[in-house]
């Protein structure tokens, strides 16, 4: 129902833009504008274009907001149409974008979908996970997990490909972008190596989330087994007693020391599990968005992953 409502809103907005934008064109001032739907694309683009004052990078999702509940405003869609590069993730959370792609002049705006830049994995339900309320028929086409940025390995690939896109539109500043990209990739490679080292030396290779689990790519790339209350894009917030009981028993049986919740979550399910198991509740960040305070402070994807390394080490030992 939420998806249908969101599509209706976008349709009405597009109709309204006929009157709002008229024959509006991008300013021919030599400056580039990059619009991103959410934080991952924003941070990658920001890192690549750093120190170039002739580029504006803007994130549509408000800091502190849940990306799966985002609804575009008329100004958001106008900004997309007038941008030089539009970066979005794809998948359920960006489903509204499908309705405006036909209205974007691809000769003026380069559209980049992050899900097209890496190898995808299908969404999955692991043992004990809450069943989806609107589960699809098994005969329907498979749905792919959209949270591609959650693995630093994918972040490296995405950064390399975004760099080529940006350089392609601003060849004069190639050296700036490539130098920035090289430094950023070195940071990401360091993060990747440190995570591999933590997992290699860990007592266990298993994590438990009393929350959604938007970290499938992370778990796969570092060979971690996971249990969670919901899949990554679930709109559910209340788990059944069956699911909670399963996770409690799993934590007890495997002597799991930490139960995670993701950022911008109330952590209610994780706290319930922890209360029954004496496990510690910690936050593991998916980097889908950050708080207004962190945004104002310039917190980056690398900062987020550094925080994740600390809590992951505690959870695996």
C-alpha positions as YAML, in Angstrom:
chain: A
units: angstrom
residues:
- id: 1
  name: UNK
  ca: [0.00, 0.00, 0.00]
- id: 2
  name: UNK
  ca: [2.85, 2.41, 0.85]
- id: 3
  name: UNK
  ca: [4.45, 1.77, -2.54]
- id: 4
  name: UNK
  ca: [1.20, 2.47, -4.39]
- id: 5
  name: UNK
  ca: [0.72, 5.68, -2.42]
- id: 6
  name: UNK
  ca: [4.28, 6.79, -3.20]
- id: 7
  name: UNK
  ca: [3.80, 6.15, -6.93]
- id: 8
  name: UNK
  ca: [0.58, 8.20, -6.86]
- id: 9
  name: UNK
  ca: [2.42, 11.09, -5.20]
- id: 10
  name: UNK
  ca: [5.16, 11.03, -7.84]
- id: 11
  name: UNK
  ca: [2.57, 11.03, -10.64]
- id: 12
  name: UNK
  ca: [0.85, 14.07, -9.19]
- id: 13
  name: UNK
  ca: [4.18, 15.82, -8.74]
- id: 14
  name: UNK
  ca: [5.12, 15.19, -12.38]
- id: 15
  name: UNK
  ca: [1.83, 16.70, -13.51]
- id: 16
  name: UNK
  ca: [2.48, 19.71, -11.33]
- id: 17
  name: UNK
  ca: [5.96, 20.17, -12.76]
- id: 18
  name: UNK
  ca: [4.49, 20.94, -16.16]
- id: 19
  name: UNK
  ca: [3.29, 24.20, -14.64]
- id: 20
  name: UNK
  ca: [6.19, 24.76, -12.25]
- id: 21
  name: UNK
  ca: [9.19, 24.28, -14.52]
- id: 22
  name: UNK
  ca: [7.97, 25.37, -17.91]
- id: 23
  name: UNK
  ca: [11.01, 25.59, -20.16]
- id: 24
  name: UNK
  ca: [13.49, 25.71, -17.29]
- id: 25
  name: UNK
  ca: [17.05, 24.75, -18.33]
- id: 26
  name: UNK
  ca: [20.25, 24.16, -16.43]
- id: 27
  name: UNK
  ca: [22.45, 27.21, -16.06]
- id: 28
  name: UNK
  ca: [25.27, 27.26, -18.56]
- id: 29
  name: UNK
  ca: [27.87, 28.54, -16.07]
- id: 30
  name: UNK
  ca: [30.42, 25.75, -16.34]
- id: 31
  name: UNK
  ca: [29.48, 24.31, -12.96]
- id: 32
  name: UNK
  ca: [28.34, 20.75, -12.38]
- id: 33
  name: UNK
  ca: [25.51, 19.64, -10.12]
- id: 34
  name: UNK
  ca: [25.33, 16.11, -8.75]
- id: 35
  name: UNK
  ca: [22.06, 15.00, -7.14]
- id: 36
  name: UNK
  ca: [21.94, 11.80, -5.12]
- id: 37
  name: UNK
  ca: [18.91, 10.02, -3.71]
- id: 38
  name: UNK
  ca: [20.59, 8.96, -0.46]
- id: 39
  name: UNK
  ca: [23.76, 9.04, 1.63]
- id: 40
  name: UNK
  ca: [25.95, 6.37, 0.00]
- id: 41
  name: UNK
  ca: [25.96, 8.01, -3.43]
- id: 42
  name: UNK
  ca: [26.31, 11.41, -1.80]
- id: 43
  name: UNK
  ca: [29.38, 10.43, 0.18]
- id: 44
  name: UNK
  ca: [31.11, 8.67, -2.71]
- id: 45
  name: UNK
  ca: [30.52, 11.66, -5.02]
- id: 46
  name: UNK
  ca: [31.60, 14.10, -2.31]
- id: 47
  name: UNK
  ca: [34.87, 12.22, -1.79]
- id: 48
  name: UNK
  ca: [35.66, 12.20, -5.51]
- id: 49
  name: UNK
  ca: [34.87, 15.89, -6.10]
- id: 50
  name: UNK
  ca: [36.39, 17.26, -2.90]
- id: 51
  name: UNK
  ca: [38.14, 20.65, -3.24]
- id: 52
  name: UNK
  ca: [36.38, 21.53, -6.50]
- id: 53
  name: UNK
  ca: [34.18, 24.55, -5.71]
- id: 54
  name: UNK
  ca: [32.58, 24.38, -9.15]
- id: 55
  name: UNK
  ca: [30.70, 21.20, -8.24]
- id: 56
  name: UNK
  ca: [27.62, 20.99, -6.05]
- id: 57
  name: UNK
  ca: [26.71, 17.64, -4.50]
- id: 58
  name: UNK
  ca: [23.24, 17.43, -2.96]
- id: 59
  name: UNK
  ca: [21.46, 14.60, -1.15]
- id: 60
  name: UNK
  ca: [17.65, 14.45, -1.47]
- id: 61
  name: UNK
  ca: [17.08, 12.29, 1.61]
- id: 62
  name: UNK
  ca: [17.01, 14.46, 4.71]
- id: 63
  name: UNK
  ca: [19.56, 13.49, 7.39]
- id: 64
  name: UNK
  ca: [17.95, 11.40, 10.09]
- id: 65
  name: UNK
  ca: [15.23, 10.12, 7.75]
- id: 66
  name: UNK
  ca: [14.52, 6.52, 6.80]
- id: 67
  name: UNK
  ca: [15.31, 5.98, 3.10]
- id: 68
  name: UNK
  ca: [12.50, 3.47, 2.63]
- id: 69
  name: UNK
  ca: [9.91, 6.10, 3.59]
- id: 70
  name: UNK
  ca: [11.23, 8.91, 1.39]
- id: 71
  name: UNK
  ca: [8.74, 10.77, -0.79]
- id: 72
  name: UNK
  ca: [10.01, 13.31, -3.36]
- id: 73
  name: UNK
  ca: [8.88, 16.93, -3.43]
- id: 74
  name: UNK
  ca: [8.28, 18.91, -6.64]
- id: 75
  name: UNK
  ca: [11.58, 20.70, -6.00]
- id: 76
  name: UNK
  ca: [13.41, 17.37, -5.64]
- id: 77
  name: UNK
  ca: [12.22, 16.20, -9.03]
- id: 78
  name: UNK
  ca: [13.03, 19.58, -10.56]
- id: 79
  name: UNK
  ca: [16.56, 19.33, -9.13]
- id: 80
  name: UNK
  ca: [16.98, 15.86, -10.62]
- id: 81
  name: UNK
  ca: [15.87, 17.04, -14.08]
- id: 82
  name: UNK
  ca: [18.25, 20.02, -13.90]
- id: 83
  name: UNK
  ca: [21.25, 18.07, -12.63]
- id: 84
  name: UNK
  ca: [24.30, 17.00, -14.59]
- id: 85
  name: UNK
  ca: [24.58, 13.67, -12.78]
- id: 86
  name: UNK
  ca: [21.83, 11.88, -10.87]
- id: 87
  name: UNK
  ca: [22.91, 8.98, -8.64]
- id: 88
  name: UNK
  ca: [20.44, 6.59, -7.08]
- id: 89
  name: UNK
  ca: [20.57, 3.12, -5.59]
- id: 90
  name: UNK
  ca: [17.63, 1.34, -7.21]
- id: 91
  name: UNK
  ca: [15.43, -1.32, -5.64]
- id: 92
  name: UNK
  ca: [12.34, -0.88, -3.48]
- id: 93
  name: UNK
  ca: [13.46, 2.27, -1.69]
- id: 94
  name: UNK
  ca: [14.03, 4.09, -4.98]
- id: 95
  name: UNK
  ca: [11.02, 2.64, -6.77]
- id: 96
  name: UNK
  ca: [9.53, 6.13, -7.22]
- id: 97
  name: UNK
  ca: [12.42, 7.03, -9.51]
- id: 98
  name: UNK
  ca: [11.21, 4.62, -12.19]
- id: 99
  name: UNK
  ca: [8.25, 6.94, -12.75]
- id: 100
  name: UNK
  ca: [10.41, 9.96, -13.56]
- id: 101
  name: UNK
  ca: [13.18, 8.41, -15.63]
- id: 102
  name: UNK
  ca: [11.24, 8.90, -18.86]
- id: 103
  name: UNK
  ca: [11.04, 12.61, -18.04]
- id: 104
  name: UNK
  ca: [14.80, 13.00, -17.64]
- id: 105
  name: UNK
  ca: [16.74, 14.21, -20.68]
- id: 106
  name: UNK
  ca: [19.64, 11.73, -20.66]
- id: 107
  name: UNK
  ca: [21.54, 13.98, -23.08]
- id: 108
  name: UNK
  ca: [21.76, 16.57, -20.30]
- id: 109
  name: UNK
  ca: [21.64, 14.41, -17.18]
- id: 110
  name: UNK
  ca: [23.82, 11.34, -16.67]
- id: 111
  name: UNK
  ca: [21.80, 8.81, -14.67]
- id: 112
  name: UNK
  ca: [23.80, 6.37, -12.52]
- id: 113
  name: UNK
  ca: [22.14, 3.42, -10.76]
- id: 114
  name: UNK
  ca: [24.40, 1.91, -8.10]
- id: 115
  name: UNK
  ca: [22.80, -1.53, -8.47]
- id: 116
  name: UNK
  ca: [24.15, -1.65, -12.03]
- id: 117
  name: UNK
  ca: [27.74, -1.09, -10.92]
- id: 118
  name: UNK
  ca: [28.30, -4.31, -8.93]
- id: 119
  name: UNK
  ca: [27.34, -7.97, -8.96]
- id: 120
  name: UNK
  ca: [23.97, -8.46, -7.27]
- id: 121
  name: UNK
  ca: [22.66, -11.10, -4.90]
- id: 122
  name: UNK
  ca: [19.05, -12.07, -4.42]
- id: 123
  name: UNK
  ca: [17.14, -11.11, -1.30]
- id: 124
  name: UNK
  ca: [16.90, -14.01, 1.12]
- id: 125
  name: UNK
  ca: [15.09, -15.15, 4.24]
- id: 126
  name: UNK
  ca: [17.35, -16.97, 6.66]
- id: 127
  name: UNK
  ca: [16.24, -19.36, 9.37]
- id: 128
  name: UNK
  ca: [14.14, -17.71, 12.06]
- id: 129
  name: UNK
  ca: [13.50, -14.52, 10.11]
- id: 130
  name: UNK
  ca: [10.01, -13.01, 10.14]
- id: 131
  name: UNK
  ca: [8.03, -13.86, 6.99]
- id: 132
  name: UNK
  ca: [7.17, -10.93, 4.72]
- id: 133
  name: UNK
  ca: [3.55, -9.81, 4.96]
- id: 134
  name: UNK
  ca: [3.43, -9.27, 1.19]
- id: 135
  name: UNK
  ca: [5.66, -12.17, 0.19]
- id: 136
  name: UNK
  ca: [5.83, -12.61, -3.57]
- id: 137
  name: UNK
  ca: [4.76, -15.71, -5.43]
- id: 138
  name: UNK
  ca: [7.65, -18.13, -5.93]
- id: 139
  name: UNK
  ca: [7.07, -18.06, -9.69]
- id: 140
  name: UNK
  ca: [7.70, -14.31, -9.92]
- id: 141
  name: UNK
  ca: [11.08, -12.92, -10.94]
- id: 142
  name: UNK
  ca: [13.64, -12.82, -8.11]
- id: 143
  name: UNK
  ca: [14.21, -9.57, -6.22]
- id: 144
  name: UNK
  ca: [17.76, -8.42, -5.77]
- id: 145
  name: UNK
  ca: [19.14, -6.92, -2.59]
- id: 146
  name: UNK
  ca: [19.58, -3.18, -3.11]
- id: 147
  name: UNK
  ca: [22.01, -2.48, -0.25]
- id: 148
  name: UNK
  ca: [25.05, -2.82, -2.48]
- id: 149
  name: UNK
  ca: [27.11, -0.12, -0.75]
- id: 150
  name: UNK
  ca: [27.24, -1.92, 2.63]
- id: 151
  name: UNK
  ca: [30.32, -3.90, 1.64]
- id: 152
  name: UNK
  ca: [33.53, -1.84, 1.42]
- id: 153
  name: UNK
  ca: [34.57, -4.10, -1.45]
- id: 154
  name: UNK
  ca: [31.56, -2.89, -3.42]
- id: 155
  name: UNK
  ca: [32.24, 0.69, -2.29]
- id: 156
  name: UNK
  ca: [35.64, 0.46, -3.96]
- id: 157
  name: UNK
  ca: [34.11, -0.72, -7.24]
- id: 158
  name: UNK
  ca: [31.40, 1.93, -7.10]
- id: 159
  name: UNK
  ca: [33.92, 4.71, -6.42]
- id: 160
  name: UNK
  ca: [36.07, 3.67, -9.38]
- id: 161
  name: UNK
  ca: [33.10, 3.69, -11.75]
- id: 162
  name: UNK
  ca: [31.66, 6.96, -10.43]
- id: 163
  name: UNK
  ca: [35.05, 8.57, -10.92]
- id: 164
  name: UNK
  ca: [34.96, 7.67, -14.62]
- id: 165
  name: UNK
  ca: [31.46, 9.17, -14.94]
- id: 166
  name: UNK
  ca: [32.47, 12.45, -13.29]
- id: 167
  name: UNK
  ca: [35.71, 12.71, -15.27]
- id: 168
  name: UNK
  ca: [33.71, 12.13, -18.44]
- id: 169
  name: UNK
  ca: [31.73, 15.31, -17.78]
- id: 170
  name: UNK
  ca: [34.64, 17.42, -16.54]
- id: 171
  name: UNK
  ca: [37.83, 16.35, -18.27]
- id: 172
  name: UNK
  ca: [39.59, 19.59, -17.27]
- id: 173
  name: UNK
  ca: [39.63, 18.51, -13.64]
- id: 174
  name: UNK
  ca: [40.55, 14.89, -14.27]
- id: 175
  name: UNK
  ca: [43.69, 15.07, -12.12]
- id: 176
  name: UNK
  ca: [41.74, 16.38, -9.10]
- id: 177
  name: UNK
  ca: [39.10, 13.67, -9.33]
- id: 178
  name: UNK
  ca: [41.52, 10.85, -9.92]
- id: 179
  name: UNK
  ca: [43.76, 11.94, -7.04]
- id: 180
  name: UNK
  ca: [40.77, 12.25, -4.69]
- id: 181
  name: UNK
  ca: [39.46, 8.90, -5.84]
- id: 182
  name: UNK
  ca: [42.83, 7.21, -5.34]
- id: 183
  name: UNK
  ca: [43.09, 8.52, -1.77]
- id: 184
  name: UNK
  ca: [39.53, 7.49, -0.97]
- id: 185
  name: UNK
  ca: [39.99, 4.02, -2.43]
- id: 186
  name: UNK
  ca: [43.13, 3.60, -0.31]
- id: 187
  name: UNK
  ca: [41.02, 4.38, 2.77]
- id: 188
  name: UNK
  ca: [38.39, 1.87, 1.67]
- id: 189
  name: UNK
  ca: [41.03, -0.78, 1.03]
- id: 190
  name: UNK
  ca: [42.39, -0.21, 4.52]
- id: 191
  name: UNK
  ca: [38.89, -0.68, 5.94]
- id: 192
  name: UNK
  ca: [38.46, -3.85, 3.88]
- id: 193
  name: UNK
  ca: [41.77, -5.28, 5.10]
- id: 194
  name: UNK
  ca: [40.99, -4.50, 8.72]
- id: 195
  name: UNK
  ca: [37.57, -6.19, 8.52]
- id: 196
  name: UNK
  ca: [39.13, -9.27, 6.97]
- id: 197
  name: UNK
  ca: [41.70, -9.33, 9.76]
- id: 198
  name: UNK
  ca: [39.01, -9.04, 12.46]
- id: 199
  name: UNK
  ca: [37.01, -11.91, 10.95]
- id: 200
  name: UNK
  ca: [40.11, -14.05, 10.40]
- id: 201
  name: UNK
  ca: [41.13, -13.81, 14.05]
- id: 202
  name: UNK
  ca: [37.61, -13.99, 15.51]
- id: 203
  name: UNK
  ca: [36.32, -16.75, 17.80]
- id: 204
  name: UNK
  ca: [33.05, -16.92, 15.88]
- id: 205
  name: UNK
  ca: [31.78, -15.98, 12.41]
- id: 206
  name: UNK
  ca: [28.18, -15.32, 13.38]
- id: 207
  name: UNK
  ca: [26.21, -12.12, 14.02]
- id: 208
  name: UNK
  ca: [22.66, -11.53, 15.27]
- id: 209
  name: UNK
  ca: [20.48, -8.51, 14.47]
- id: 210
  name: UNK
  ca: [17.32, -7.77, 16.39]
- id: 211
  name: UNK
  ca: [16.31, -5.57, 13.50]
- id: 212
  name: UNK
  ca: [16.22, -5.43, 9.71]
- id: 213
  name: UNK
  ca: [19.31, -6.83, 8.03]
- id: 214
  name: UNK
  ca: [20.42, -4.61, 5.13]
- id: 215
  name: UNK
  ca: [23.97, -6.02, 5.26]
- id: 216
  name: UNK
  ca: [23.79, -9.07, 3.02]
- id: 217
  name: UNK
  ca: [26.70, -7.92, 0.83]
- id: 218
  name: UNK
  ca: [28.81, -7.24, 3.92]
- id: 219
  name: UNK
  ca: [28.06, -10.66, 5.38]
- id: 220
  name: UNK
  ca: [28.72, -12.45, 2.10]
- id: 221
  name: UNK
  ca: [32.00, -10.66, 1.38]
- id: 222
  name: UNK
  ca: [33.42, -11.41, 4.82]
- id: 223
  name: UNK
  ca: [31.97, -14.92, 5.15]
- id: 224
  name: UNK
  ca: [29.76, -14.14, 8.12]
- id: 225
  name: UNK
  ca: [26.67, -16.10, 9.03]
- id: 226
  name: UNK
  ca: [23.77, -13.98, 10.19]
- id: 227
  name: UNK
  ca: [20.39, -14.17, 11.88]
- id: 228
  name: UNK
  ca: [17.93, -11.29, 11.96]
- id: 229
  name: UNK
  ca: [14.35, -10.35, 12.67]
- id: 230
  name: UNK
  ca: [13.59, -8.98, 9.18]
- id: 231
  name: UNK
  ca: [15.17, -8.77, 5.70]
- id: 232
  name: UNK
  ca: [16.78, -5.50, 4.64]
- id: 233
  name: UNK
  ca: [13.82, -3.77, 3.00]
- id: 234
  name: UNK
  ca: [11.11, -4.96, 5.35]
- id: 235
  name: UNK
  ca: [8.58, -2.33, 6.43]
- id: 236
  name: UNK
  ca: [7.74, -4.37, 9.53]
- id: 237
  name: UNK
  ca: [8.80, -3.08, 12.94]
- id: 238
  name: UNK
  ca: [7.09, -5.60, 15.23]
- id: 239
  name: UNK
  ca: [8.40, -9.15, 15.27]
- id: 240
  name: UNK
  ca: [6.27, -12.14, 16.23]
- id: 241
  name: UNK
  ca: [6.91, -14.01, 19.46]
- id: 242
  name: UNK
  ca: [8.09, -16.91, 17.31]
- id: 243
  name: UNK
  ca: [10.82, -14.82, 15.68]
- id: 244
  name: UNK
  ca: [11.94, -13.25, 18.95]
- id: 245
  name: UNK
  ca: [12.01, -16.62, 20.69]
- id: 246
  name: UNK
  ca: [14.08, -18.08, 17.86]
- id: 247
  name: UNK
  ca: [16.66, -15.28, 18.11]
- id: 248
  name: UNK
  ca: [16.78, -15.54, 21.92]
- id: 249
  name: UNK
  ca: [17.43, -19.29, 21.68]
- id: 250
  name: UNK
  ca: [20.02, -18.75, 18.98]
- id: 251
  name: UNK
  ca: [21.92, -16.22, 21.10]
- id: 252
  name: UNK
  ca: [21.82, -18.55, 24.11]
- id: 253
  name: UNK
  ca: [22.79, -21.66, 22.17]
- id: 254
  name: UNK
  ca: [25.72, -20.07, 20.34]
- id: 255
  name: UNK
  ca: [26.71, -17.84, 23.28]
- id: 256
  name: UNK
  ca: [26.53, -14.69, 21.16]
- id: 257
  name: UNK
  ca: [27.85, -11.73, 23.21]
- id: 258
  name: UNK
  ca: [26.28, -8.92, 21.17]
- id: 259
  name: UNK
  ca: [22.90, -8.28, 19.59]
- id: 260
  name: UNK
  ca: [22.90, -5.55, 16.96]
- id: 261
  name: UNK
  ca: [20.38, -2.99, 15.80]
- id: 262
  name: UNK
  ca: [20.91, -0.62, 12.88]
- id: 263
  name: UNK
  ca: [21.12, 3.16, 12.98]
- id: 264
  name: UNK
  ca: [17.95, 5.28, 13.19]
- id: 265
  name: UNK
  ca: [16.16, 2.30, 14.76]
- id: 266
  name: UNK
  ca: [14.56, 2.23, 18.20]
- id: 267
  name: UNK
  ca: [16.43, -0.98, 19.00]
- id: 268
  name: UNK
  ca: [13.37, -2.39, 20.74]
- id: 269
  name: UNK
  ca: [13.72, -5.97, 19.48]
- id: 270
  name: UNK
  ca: [17.45, -6.07, 20.18]
- id: 271
  name: UNK
  ca: [16.82, -4.87, 23.75]
- id: 272
  name: UNK
  ca: [14.19, -7.56, 24.26]
- id: 273
  name: UNK
  ca: [16.59, -10.27, 23.11]
- id: 274
  name: UNK
  ca: [19.41, -8.85, 25.22]
- id: 275
  name: UNK
  ca: [17.24, -8.77, 28.34]
- id: 276
  name: UNK
  ca: [16.61, -12.49, 28.06]
- id: 277
  name: UNK
  ca: [20.18, -13.45, 27.18]
- id: 278
  name: UNK
  ca: [22.42, -10.92, 28.96]
- id: 279
  name: UNK
  ca: [23.92, -10.06, 25.57]
- id: 280
  name: UNK
  ca: [25.10, -6.51, 24.95]
- id: 281
  name: UNK
  ca: [23.15, -4.24, 22.60]
- id: 282
  name: UNK
  ca: [25.29, -2.38, 20.05]
- id: 283
  name: UNK
  ca: [24.59, -0.38, 16.91]
- id: 284
  name: UNK
  ca: [25.89, -1.55, 13.54]
- id: 285
  name: UNK
  ca: [25.51, 1.11, 10.88]
- id: 286
  name: UNK
  ca: [24.30, 0.27, 7.39]
- id: 287
  name: UNK
  ca: [25.28, 3.77, 6.13]
- id: 288
  name: UNK
  ca: [21.91, 4.26, 4.41]
- id: 289
  name: UNK
  ca: [21.69, 7.63, 6.18]
- id: 290
  name: UNK
  ca: [23.15, 9.55, 9.11]
- id: 291
  name: UNK
  ca: [21.78, 11.88, 11.76]
- id: 292
  name: UNK
  ca: [21.61, 15.64, 11.23]
- id: 293
  name: UNK
  ca: [24.34, 16.09, 13.83]
- id: 294
  name: UNK
  ca: [26.69, 13.68, 12.02]
- id: 295
  name: UNK
  ca: [25.82, 15.21, 8.65]
- id: 296
  name: UNK
  ca: [26.71, 18.69, 9.91]
- id: 297
  name: UNK
  ca: [29.95, 17.30, 11.33]
- id: 298
  name: UNK
  ca: [30.90, 15.83, 7.94]
- id: 299
  name: UNK
  ca: [30.78, 12.17, 8.98]
- id: 300
  name: UNK
  ca: [31.75, 9.92, 6.07]
- id: 301
  name: UNK
  ca: [31.23, 6.32, 4.95]
- id: 302
  name: UNK
  ca: [34.80, 5.62, 6.11]
- id: 303
  name: UNK
  ca: [34.00, 7.01, 9.56]
- id: 304
  name: UNK
  ca: [30.94, 4.77, 9.72]
- id: 305
  name: UNK
  ca: [32.90, 1.68, 8.76]
- id: 306
  name: UNK
  ca: [35.57, 2.49, 11.34]
- id: 307
  name: UNK
  ca: [32.82, 2.48, 13.98]
- id: 308
  name: UNK
  ca: [31.51, -0.82, 12.60]
- id: 309
  name: UNK
  ca: [34.91, -2.46, 12.87]
- id: 310
  name: UNK
  ca: [35.00, -1.72, 16.61]
- id: 311
  name: UNK
  ca: [31.58, -3.24, 17.34]
- id: 312
  name: UNK
  ca: [32.13, -6.16, 14.97]
- id: 313
  name: UNK
  ca: [35.32, -7.11, 16.79]
- id: 314
  name: UNK
  ca: [33.42, -7.11, 20.08]
- id: 315
  name: UNK
  ca: [30.60, -9.20, 18.63]
- id: 316
  name: UNK
  ca: [32.88, -11.88, 17.17]
- id: 317
  name: UNK
  ca: [35.03, -12.38, 20.27]
...
